[in-house]
Amino acid sequence: MYLLNHPVELFVLVTLVLLLAHELGYRLRAFAKRRDEEDWEKEVHQTRNQLAILLSLLIGFTLSMALSRFDQRKDLVLEESNAIGTAYLRAAMQAEPIRSAAPGLFRDYVDARLAVFGTMSDIDENSSEVKRARQIQNELWNQATAAAQQSPTPIMGLYVSALNDVIDLDAKRVAARRNRVPQDIWALMAVLAILTSVIIGYGQRHRAALATFIPVLTVAIAMSLIADLDSPVNGLIQVSQQSMQMLSDDLHKQFSAQSGSVSSLR
């Protein structure tokens, strides 16, 4: 699982393994009794082509799967930032104590969410950031529940609905983070890649750098790209937290402005 979260290391390992597999196939050719026959060469090439086609289809399927998961995670970041922003604005329309207590809780909640999804490859429910986010959710919900029981107004209903969306998006983002390409597919892809490299080496009469390195590098790049898209935090391609960061900056600016206004009144 470590390699699937570190695409660069995966690229290096895949390249080395496939080169070794190619060399193994090339050396096994010396033991073939019919290696100089044309029919034998044709059979080997047909087998190579069949494996290569199957491997390319599997890589394409897996790449599509990883890309759809990446897009989902990216969209959920924007959805959550919008949901938190909406709940924050509706909190200002409520009576006390929500109007005073909720904005600070939302500010801390955004910071906790950035710490969770900006640094963690796997969501650890026992981490302090996750526990803090859950605690803030409970505090916000308990405040809304108490206020709704005392004053079940339409404005309160809108706030409860927005807060419910915030909590639902937490579950969606956690599920999307854990929704990775299945390891069974990775195992099948690795087996097919190794077999293809072996059969390519097996079919070579003479060493050829171009025929050796191009297929190996192509497969290694494709597999590392899939891992990069599927890895939430590590790698070169990452899910941007920009919308959540912008929301955090705005909430902190508003808090600083409000604090300054209170100080000047005093």
N, C-alpha and C positions, 0 to 999 in steps of 0.2 A: 504493500500500500504506500510505502514511502516514495517509491519511484513514480507512482501515479500522481503524486503531489509535487514532484520536482522534474519537470519536463527536460531540463538540460541534462541532468544525470541519466534520465531515461534514454535520451538520444545517444549519449556516449555508450551506454551499455548495449543498446540494440545494435548499434554499428559494430561493436566488437563481436557480439554473439553471431551476427549474420556473416561477418567476415570469416569467423572460425567455421561456421557451417558451410560456407562456400569452399573453404580450403579442404574441409573434410570430404565434401562431394568430389572435388577435383582429385584427391588422393585415392578415393574409392574407385575411380574410373580405371585405375591401373589393374584392378582385380577383375574387371569385366572381360569375359572371354570373347564376346562378340563386338568389342568396341570399334573395330574397323569396318564392320558391316553397315551398309547404308540403311537397311531396315531397322537395325538397332538404334542408329542415330535418329531415325524418324520417330520411333517410339519414345525415346527420351525427350525429344523436342515437343512432342504432343503432350506428354505428361507435364513438362515444364509449363507449357502454355495453359493447360487446364488449371494447374495450381495457381499460376499467376493471375488468371481471370477470377478465380474464386477469392484469392487474397484481395484483389483490387475491389471486388464487390463488397467484401466484408469491411474493408477500410472505408469505402464510400458510405456504407450504411452506418458505421460507427461514427464517422465524422459528422454526418447529418444528425445523429442522435446527440452528440456532444454540443453541436451548434445550437440545437433547439433548447437544450438545457441552459446554455450560456445566455441566450436571448431571454429566457424566462427569468433567470436570476437578475438580469439587467433591468427588465421591466418592473420587477417587484420592488427594486430599490426606489424607483420613481413613484410607484403606487404608494409605498409606505411613507415616503416623505410628504406626499400630497395628503395622505390620510392624517398624519400627525399634525401637519399645518392646519388642516380643516378643524380638527378637534381643538387645537390650541386657540384658534380664532373664536370658536363657539364657546369655549370656556370663559372667555371675557364677557359673554352675554349672560352668564349665570349669576345667581345670587351668591353671597358669601356662605360657606368658606371656599367654594370652588373657584370663584373669581380671583382670589388672592393666592390660593395654594396650588392650583393646577398648573399655571404657567411655569413655575419653577420645577415641578415634577416632569413636565414635558421636556424641558430643557435638559434635565439630567437623563431622561429616558433616551433622547436622541444621542447623547454622548455615550451612554451604555451600549446602544445598538451599533454605533460606529466602532466601538472597541471590540464587540463580538464579531461583526461581519467584516471588519477591516483587517483583522489579524489572525483569526482562527480558521484553520483548514477544516476542522471538524468541530461541531458545536458540542462543547463540554457543559453539561447541565450543572456540574458542580463548580464551575468557575465563578469568580466573584462578579464578573460583568453580567453573566447570564442571571445569576441570583438577584443582582441589583435591578435588572430590567423587569424580572418577574415581580419583585417587590413593588416597584413603581406601578406596574399594571394593577396589582391588587389595591394599592392605595387609591389610585384614580377611580377604579371601579367601585370601591367601597364608598368613596365620596359621592359618586354619581348615584349609587343605589339609595343612600340615605337621603340625598336631596330629592330624588324622584318620588320617594315615598311621602315626603313632606309636601312637595309641590309638583305634582305630575302635569306640568305645562307642556305645550307643543315645543317651546324652545328647549326645555329640558330633554324632550324626546329626540330632538335633532342632535343634541350633544351626546346622549347615550348611544345613538346610532353611529356617530362618528367615532366614539371611543370603542365601540364594538368592532368597527372596521380596523382600527389600529391593532387590537388584540388578535383579530383574525389574520392580519397580514404577518404578524409575528410567526404564527404557526405555518403559514404558507412559505415564508422565507426559510424557516428551519427545514421544512420538507424539501424545498428546492435545493438547499445546500447539500442535503444528504442524498439527493437523487442523482447518483453518479452512474457512469457507464458500468454495467455489471462486470464483475471480475471474470465471469465465465466467458464473456466476449473477448476480454483481454487475453485470456489463456488460449482461446481458439485462434485469435489473430497471431499470437506468438508462435504457436505450433505451425500454422500455415506459412508464416514468414520464414521460419527455420527450414521447413521442408522445401520451400521454393528456392532458398539459397543453396541448399544441398543439391537439388536437382539441376540448378544452373551450373554449379561447379562440376557436377557429374557429366554434363553435356559438353564441356569445353575441352577441345583437343589441345589447345595451347593457352597459356596464361595471357589474359588480356585485361589491362587495368580498367579500360572503359567499361567493358562488360561485367567486370567485377564490382566496381565501386558505384556505378550509377544506380543499379537496382537496389543495392544495400542502402545508399544514402536516401533514395526516394522513399523506401519503406520506413527508415528511421525518422526522416523528417515528418512523414504523415502520422506516425504513431506519437511522436513528441508533440505535434500540433493538436492531436486529439486530447492528449493528456493536459496540454496547456489550456484548452478550452474547458475541459472538465474539472480542472483544479480551480477552486474558488479564489484563492489568495496568491499562491506561488506561481512562478512562471512569468512570461513576458506579456501574456494577454490576461488581464484581470477585469473583474466586474467593477466598474467605476462606482465609487460611493459619493460622487460629486454632489448629487442632489441632496443627500443627507447631510453632507458637510456644509453646504450652503444654508440649509435649514438651521443647522447648529449655530453657524455664525450669526444668522439673523436673530435667533432667539437670545443669544448672548448679548448682542448689540442692544436689543430691546430691554433686556434686563439691566444692562449698564445705564441706559438712558433713563429708565424708571428710577433706578437707585440714585442717579444724579439729581433728578427732579425732586425726589423726597428730601435729599440732603439740602438742596437750595431752599426748600420751604421751611426747613428747620432753622 
